[in-house]
Amino acid sequence: MTKPQLIRLTCAGLLLSVLIAAVSGVFMILEGELITLFWTTIPAKLTIDWPYYLLLCGLGAWLLARLNRRWGPMPATAHQAMAELRQTQTVQYRDTFKNLAVALVILAGGAGVGPEAALLGAVVSLSVWEMDRLRYFYFNHETLKTVPVYRQLWWLIAPTGHLQRYRSTHSVPTEQLGAKKLNALFIANGLVAFFLLMRAIGHPSFITKMGASHWTWQQLWVVIPILLVSLLVGWLYHWGSRQLHALLQRLPQRFPRPFLGAAVIFLFAILGPRLLFSGQTFMALIPRVNGHQTAAVILAAAVLKLIFLQLCLATGWIGGDIFPIAFASILFGFGLAQLLPGFDALLIVAVVATSLATSLLGNIWVAGIFIALFFPANLLPVIALVLGLRWGGQRGWRMWCQRGQAG
């Protein structure tokens, strides 16, 4: 490959990664604006709001059921997109915007799920689309020389056409292109573009620090008991989730599950409105609420948030679970910290949130890194200790099980 060709391909990739970041940013903006409109602006103008909430939930369920009948089960999550990519070396990215549209209906409808599943699924699909477009530009370099620049630009950003699907006989030589370096560059470029867009429009930060900590080494013995309790809570959560999904599987196939989910959302809108959505918007309020509520109330809210999440997922209101579980885990930590006044409060919160989130999400490193973002730097060694113990315990358990099977 010539140097001008490599430069052209790199510039094309940078432009497409910015375009993907823009799609992600617009999705987040629309989500925030729709939630504000439907759940804050309009209810504030009403004297009695429960009939409006009933109508809103009913319309959301009707629209979700209609879209699912027309397009099939949506939205697709990042896990599904990655599984399809591993199996077929590609994804059906033509459904990307349908997935995002259904996700907006779910999120704006008040479901207790996060935007990250649909958003990451869309990013995976659009990234495959980007690679197919760049692959076309690579294999048709000579043809593109005869095409005017404005038409090349349109071919680059047009949603359809001028795509080269991956095949082993039509793959770009990674050694020649330094594909890993280019992919890293495109990812970094997209992330920077996304965060600059979010800052430019004044979008609230996804991360809120929970406060300051003054923990001491003598308090670290509490880590082991909390880890054991978190494992038990995680087992109960997954057991309850399986039981709930099994129960709903017994319903007739024609039964419109989205309406059952809408009834649950309506109940939470009336009885516990701060448990709606992913918890992202209320994360900053947790330290403040902690000072005005008892431990029992906070712990109950954390449990209800997890129940709400599973009820939404089981009734077709599909979304991410990282934000809701992080919210519930941190909330649970604040509740437990009230019961252990002899310890640094934020130390207890960090240990509980990290150990519980890893148990609930089933992914030690994703959960740990995400939870760490909400705590001050001096708690990072404690969080690392919890993750290390969790990883070591998981590895030891697997080895013990393998030896038992071999024996």
N, C-alpha and C positions, 0 to 999 in steps of 0.2 A: 504494500500500500504506500502510495506517495504521501509526502508530508501535507500538501494541500488537501488531499482527500481525507486524511486523518483530522485535519483542522475543521474541515466542513462537517464531518460526521460528529465531531465533538461539539461544535456550535449547535448543530441540530439537536443533539441530546440535551444540551443545557436549556435550549428553548422549550423542548417538550417537558422536561422536568419542572420548569417554571409553570407550564400550562397545567400539569397535574397538581402542583401545589395550589394554583388558583382555583381549580375545581374543588379541592379539599377545603380551601378557605371559604369559598362561597357556600358550600354545604354547612359549615360550622356557623356562618353568619345567618343563613336561613333558619337553621335550627334554633338559634338564640332568639331571633326576631319573632318567629312563630310562637315559641313558648311564652315570650313576654306578652305578645298580643293576646293569645288565647287564655292565658292563665293569670295575667296581672292587669293588663290595660282594660280589657272588656269587663272582667268581674268587678273592678274598682268602680265602675259606673252603674252597677246593679245594686238594688236594695236587698234582694233575695237572690243568692247566687246558686243554690242547689239545683233549680230547674235548668239553669244554663249549663252546669256541669253535667247533668244527666243527658241533655241534648248533645253536648260536645262529645262525651264518651260514646254515645250511641252513633253519632255520625262518623266518628273515627273508626268504630268497629265495622260499620256498614262499608265504609270506603276500603278498609283493610281486607275485609272478606271479598269484596268485589275485585280488588286488584289481585288477590291470591287466586281467585277463580280464573281470571283472565291471563295472568302471567305465570302462574305456578307459585310454589312456596318461595317467598322472598322476605327479607333481603338475605343474600348469600353472605356468609361471614368470611373473615380472613382465613380461618381454618379450612373452610370448604374450598376457597380459591386455591390455597396452597396444596391441598390434597389433589384437586383436579390438575394443577400444574405438574405435580410429581408423577401423576399417572399418565397424562397425555402430552406433557411438555408444552401445553398451552392452556388458555382459559377462554370461555365465551365472553369476551369483553363487550360484545354488543348489548348485553343486558346490564351494563354498569349503571347507567343513569336510571333504569327502571328500579334497580336495587336501591339507589340513593333516594328515589322518590318514595318508595315504600317505607324506607327507614325514616324519612321526614314525617310521614303520617304517624308512624309508631311513636317517635320521639315527641312530636308536637301534641300527640294524643295523651301525654302524661305517663306513659309506661315507665316503670322503674328500671330501665335498662340504659346502657351507655351508648354513645355514638361511635365508639372506637371499632366495634366489630364490622359494621357496614362500611365505615370510612376506610379501614385498613384493607377490607376486601376490595373496595373500589380502587385503592392505590395499587394493590397487587395486580388487578386486572388491567388498569391503565399502564402500569409498568410493562406488562407483557405486550400491550398494544404499542408502546414506545419502542420496545425491542424489535417487534415485527416491522415497524415503520423504518427504523434505522437499518434493519437487515435488507429491506427493499432498496434503500438508498445506497447501501454498500454494493449489492449485486448489480445495480443498474446505474453505476457511476458514469459509464460512457454515454448512456442514453440521456442522463440528466444534463450533460454538458451542452446538449443542443436545445435545452428547454430554457425559456426566459426565467430570470430570477424570481419575478413575482409569481410565476406558475409553480416553480419549485417550492416557494414558501407556502403556497396553498396546498400543494401535495403533502407538505410536511405536517400541516395542522388540521387538514380535513379529517373528519371522523372516520370516513370509510374510504376504501380504495387505496391502492399503492401500498399494500401490505405484503410481507413475505413471511408466511408461517414457518415455524421452526421445523426443519427436517434434517436428519443426520447428513444428508447429501447437500444441504443448503445451509450449513452452519458457518458462522463467521469464525475464522481462525483466531482463537482467543490469545495465542501466543503473539500473533502479529499485532493485534489491536491492544493488547494489555487490557483485556475486558474487565478484569477485577478493578483496576485503577479507574477506568472510565465509569463503571457502575458506582463506585464509591464517590466519584466526583459528582455524578448526576444526583445521587441520594443526598449528599451534602448540599448541593445547589437547591434542590427541592425543599429541604428542611429550612434553609435560610430564607428562601422566598416565602414559605408558609408563615414563619414567625414574623418576618417583616410585614407581611400583609396583615396579620392579626394585630400587630402593634400599631400599624398605620390607621386602622379603623377603630382602635381603642377597645378591642375585644378583651374581656377580663382574662386574667392569667388562669391557666389550668391548674397551677400549683399554688397552694397557700401554706405558709409555714404555721405550724401549730403552737409556736411559742418558744420560750427559752428553757434550757435544762441545766441543772447544777448537780448532776448525779455523781456518786462516788463509787469506787471500786468495791467497797464493802457491800453494796446493794446488789451486786450482780448475781448473788446466789439465787435470786428470784427467777432468773431466766429458765432454769430447768423445770420448776413446777408449772410455770406459764406455758412452756412448750408442751408439756404433757396434757395440760387442760386444753390447749389449742388443738392438739391431735384428736382428742375426744370430740370437741365441738365440730371439727372438720368431718369426722366420721359421721356424726349425727346429721350434719348438713347434707352430705352426699346420700346417706341412707334415706332421709326425708325427701330429697329430690327424686330419687328413684321411685319411691312409693307414690309420690304425687303424679309423676308422669305415667306410672302404671295405672293409677286410678283414672286419669283422664283418657287413657287409651281405651277404656271400657265404654266410653260414650259413643253413641252412634256416629258413623262417618259423616252423616249429613248435619250433625249438630254443629252450629256455627260457633266454634270456640272463641273467635275474637270477641263475641258479645259477652261471653263469660269473663274474659279478661277485662272488658270494658266495665262490667259490674264491679270487679275488684278495684279498678282504677277510680271509679266513682266513690266507692267506700273510703279509699285512702284520701281522695280529694276533700271529703267532708270531715273525716276523723283525724287524718295525719297528713296535711298537705305538704309538710316539709320532707316527707319521705317519697314524694313523687320524683320522677325523672331519675337521672343517674346519681344524684347526690353532689355532682360537681359544683352546682351553683350555691349549695348550702354548706360546702366544706369549710368555708371561712367562718361560718357562724358557730361551728362546733365548740371552740374554746369559750365563746361567749355564753352559749346555751348551757355549757357544763357548770357554770357558776350559778345558774338559776334553777337547775333541775336536780332531783335526787338520783342516786346511782340506779335505783330500780327503774326509774323512767327512762334513763339513758340506755340501760341494758335492754329494756323491752323494745325501745325504738330500734336498736341494732338488730335484734332478732326479727322484728316486723319487717325491716328493710330487706333482710335476706329472704323471708317468706314472700314478700311482694315481688322480688326479683324472680323467684322460681315460678310463681303464679303467672307472671307475664310471659316468661319463656315457654311455659307449658301450654299456654292458650294462644300461641301464635304471634304474640307481641315480641318479636325476636330482636335482640340487640346484644351489646357487649355487657360483660359482667365484671370487667376490671374496675371501673369507677364505682359501681354500686358496692362491690365487695370491699374495696379500699375504704369507702365511706363507712360501711357497717363495721369494719375492723377497727378503724380509728375511734368510732363512736363507742364500740365495746371497750376499747382501751381506756377511754376517759371514764366510763362507768366503773370499771374495775379499779382504776386509780383512786376513786373516792373511797373504795373499801380498803385501801392500803395506804392510809395517811402517813405512815412512817417512811415511805419511799418518795424519791423525786417523782412527781406526777408524770412528767413527760417521759421519763425513763420507762415507767410502766406502760404508758401509751405506746411508745415505740416498740417495746418488746412484744406486747399483746398484738398490735397491728401487724407487725412483721410475721410473727409465728402463725397468727390466725389467717392472714391473707395467703401465705404459702400453703396452708392446709386446704383452704377453700378453693383456691385457683388451681392447685395441683402443679404449679410451675414455680419452683423455688426462686429462680433468678429474676424472672419477669416481675413477680410479686414483690420481691425484696427491693429491687432497684426502684420500682414505682413508689413503694411506700417510703423509701429513703428520701425521696424528693420533698416530702412534707415535713421533714424534721431538720433541726440545726446540725451543723457540721460536727459538733462534739459528740453527737449520738451515732455517727456513722460507724465507729468501732463496735458499738453495742449491736447495731443492726447486722454488721458483718459477722459478729460472733454468733448471733441467732441463725443466720443463714448457713454458717459453717457447721453448726451443730445439727441443723435440720438436714443438710446435705449428707453429713457423716452418718446420721441415724438412718436416713433413707437407704444409703449405700450398704450399711451394715445389715439392715433388715433384708435387703435383696440377696445378699451373700448368704445369710442364714437360711433363707427360704430355698435357695439353690442347693445348698448342702443337704437340707432336709429331703428335697426331691431326689437328689443323687443317692442318698442313703436308703 
